[in-house]
Amino acid sequence: MHFVDAKGILTTSGGRCGMNIYRGCTHGCIYCDSRSRCYQFTHPFEDVEVKQNAPELLEKALKSKRKKCMIGTGSMSDPYMHCEEQLRLTRRCLEIINRHGFGVSIQTKSDRILQDIDLLDEINRSAKCVVQMTLTTWDDDLCSILEPNVCNTKRRIEVLEMMRERGIPTIVWLTPVLPFINDTEENITAILEACVRTGVKGVIDFGMGLTLREGDREYYYAALDRHFPGMKARYMRTYGNAYELPSPNAKELKKIFRGICEESGMMSEPDDCFRYMSELPERYTQMSMFDMEK
């Protein structure tokens, strides 16, 4: 990793405020879109760029904001990578968010988020906190190939359960669904049933497939050559160099997805999930256990 002094930390898009304390990632997920060349990385992706002045920038930015809002983080780089264990920049930023009475929506694949569960609980009681967790693969062995340097899906589900016990609402990203790899009824059903058991508020899906663009595509195909011989050729025959790669099973999987979400009361439209994560009511009442179990 290397350290920089950033010029700013908060970005605003579509009425949402977001921040990324780190650039790059060490989780090693083979499908990661953040590797794409359009993001103009000038350093190796695993050589994480640390915005060492992020807390100071955030303090200044929140002091100047007239209206409280939700602050999102984790959309580009996981806030709980290995370096967070020592640097604790995410925690320092959460402390600032809490002190100024803002809400937070935080996305991760890592159980390191549990080291801050006390602080997330405080934020949720005084404002609003939403924890977003990515779940792609029920099979532990497959998970170790697709997402090699982060805790497996079963552990992430334990994290969701611990959030539920605290009354902290959760959103799950069921994406990407990789054609010919994890696009099975068994996989999708197992993950969704776990979401129901842990009281997940909503599940985000973008069509049961994945997207590939320059930079990301090359890394993904190299991983296919290592772990799934012949799979790259199958992808090329099926999709060529397309940006959107829907699963051949997308229609059936989407039907399962819709059915389970509707039956359990989980949000299933991305816009509904994003709206929920961006809304900070003037008087936010912590979600009751009854609501969590719906």
N, C-alpha and C positions, 0 to 999 in steps of 0.2 A: 504494500500500500504506500501511497504518497500523500502529502498534505498540501492543501492550497488554502488561500484566503479568498473566499467567494465575495462577489460584489453584492449579491442579494440571495435570499433564501426562499421567499414566498413568491409563487406564481399564481395568477388568476386566469381561469379559463372556464367559460360557460357559467360564470357565477360561483365557481368553486375555487377555494384556496388550497394550494398544495405545496409541498416541499420535499426535496430529496437531499438528505444529509450526505449521502454517499453516491458515487457514480462508479458503476461496475459491480461485479458480484463474484462471490467465491462458492456459491451453491452448486455450480456446474450443471444446471439443468440443460439438457441437450437441445431443447426447443426454444430457448429464451429469445424473445423478440428484441430485447434491449441490446442484443449484439448487432442489430442491423446497422448498416453503414449510414443510414439516414440520420442517426443520432450523433454522428460525427465524433466518435471517440478518437482522441489523439494519443491514447495509451492502451496497452493490452487490457482486455476486459477484466481479467482477474487481478490486475494491479489496481486495486480499488483507490479511487480518488476520494480523499476525506476532506470535507469542508470544515476545517477545524474551527472556524469562527461562526459556525451555524447557530449556536446558542445566543451569541451576542447579536447577530443579525435578527434572529427571531424575536428577541427581547425588544429591540428597537422597532420592529415592524408591528408587533402586537400593541405596543404602547400608543402607536399613532392611529390604530384602527378605532373608528368611532362605534362600530357595531360588532358585537360578538358573532362569531361564525364557527363552522366546523373547519378544522385544519386536516387535510388529508396527507398521508405519507405512505410510501412503499410502492407507488405505481411503477417506478422505473428501476429502483434498486431496493432490495430488501433491507429494512432498517435493523434487522437482527441477524446480520451476517456474523462471521467469526470475529471480526475486528471489534464489534460492539461489546463483546465480552470484556475487553480491556478499556476501550475508549469511553463507553457509556454516553456517547453524544445523544443518542435517541432518548435516553432517560433524562438528560439535562433539558432537552427540548420539551419533553412531556411535563417536566416540573414547571417550566415557563408557561406552557399552555394552561396548566392547572392554576397557577398563581394569578393569571390574568382572566380566568373565567371563560376560556374558550372551550369548544368541544374538539374531539379528535376522531378521525377514522383512519385506522392503521392496518396495512396489508402486509402479510408475511407468510412464509412457509415454515418458520422456525419455532421450536418450543422455547427458545430464549426469551420470547415475549413474556413468559411466566415470571421472569426476574423483575418485571415491572407491573405485575398484576395488581399489587397494592395501589400503585399510582393510577392505573387505569380505572380501578374501582373508585378512587376519589374523584377523578374527572367525570365518571359516569353519574356519580351522586350529585355533583354540583352543576354539571352542564350536560354533556352527552359523550359517550364513547362507543364506537362500533369497531369490533375486531373482525377483519377480513382474513380468511384462511383459504389458501389454494389447495384443492384436493383433485388429483387426476387419476390415481392408480391404486386400486385396492390391494393388489398383489405386492407383497413386500420385496420379493426378488426383482420384479419389474421396476418397482419404485427406485431401487438402488441403482438401476441403470439409467432411468430417465432423470432422476434428481439425486445424484450420487452423494452430495456433500451436505445433506440436510436430513432432519429426522423424517421417518416414514409416515405414511398416512395414518396408521393406527395411533401414533403418538400425537399427531395433529388433532385427531378426533378427541383424544384425552384433553388436549388444550381447550377445544370447544366445550367439552363438558365442564371443565373448571371455570370457564367464562360464564357458562349457564348458571353454575352454582352461585356466582357472584351477582347475577342479574345483569351481566354485560351482554348486550345484543351482538349477534354474529351474522356475518354474510359469508357464504362460500362461493369461491370461483371454481366452477367445474369446467376448467379450460386450461390447456388445450386437450381436445380429444384427438388422438393420433390415429389416422387411418391404418387399419390392418394391425394395430398394436394394442391399444387400450379401448377400442371402440366396440365393446361387447355389451350385451344386455346385462350380463352378470356383473361386470365392473360398474356400470352406471347405476344399476339398481342397488348394489351394496353401498356405494358412496351416498346415494340419496337416502337410503334407509338410515344410515348413520346420521345424516343431517337431521332427519325427523327425530331420532332418539335424543339428539343433543339440543333440540329446540332452536335450530338455525332459523333466522328471520327470513332470509331469502337466498336464492341460489342464482348465480350469474352464468349463463351459457350464451355463446355466440355462434350457434348453429351446428354444434357437434362436429368440429373439425379444428384445423389450425391454419395459421397464416405463415408464409415464408417470404422473406425478401432478402435482397443482397446482403451478405454478411451472416445473417441468421441461417439462410439456406445452406451455405457451404459447411457451416459448423454442424448443422443437423444431419446432412447427408454423410459427413465423415463419421459421425457417431453411428449412423445406420450401418455403414460398412464394417465398423468394429463389432457391433453387437447383434446385428440382424442381417447376415449375409444374403444378398439378393434383393433386399428390401428397397434399396435405392433405385434399382432398375425398375421395380414394380411401381414406385412413385413416379418415375420419369414417364413410364408408359401411360400411367393414369392421369397425371396432372401436368406433365411438361414443366414449365417454369412459372406456373400460375401462382398468384399471390394467395388466393383462397383455395384451401384443400379440404372440402367437406368429406366427411366419412361416407362411404357407400351405404352405411347403415343409418345415416343421419335421420331419415324420416321415421324409422322405427324407434330410434333412441330418443328423438324429440317427443314422440308420443308417450313413451315411458316417463320421460322427464316431466311433461305437462301433467300427466295423470297423478304422479306421486306428489307433486307440488300442490296441485289443486286439492287433492284429498287431505293433505296435512295443513293447508293454509299457509304454505311458504310462498313468498313472492317469487315469480319466475320470469318476469320481464326485466331486462337490464335497466331500463329507464326508471322503473319503480324502485329498484334497489339503489340506484345512484341518487334518486330523489330523497330516499330515506336517509342515506348516508350524508347528504349535504344539508339537510334540514336541522336547524338548531332552534327549537321552539323557545319562546320567551320564558316559559316556565316548563322545564322538562322534568317529568316525573319518571323516576327509574322504573323500568319494566318489571311488573310483578311476576312472580313465579308462575302464576296462572296463565299470563300472556305468553311466557316463554314456552309453556307446554302445549300451546295451541298448534 
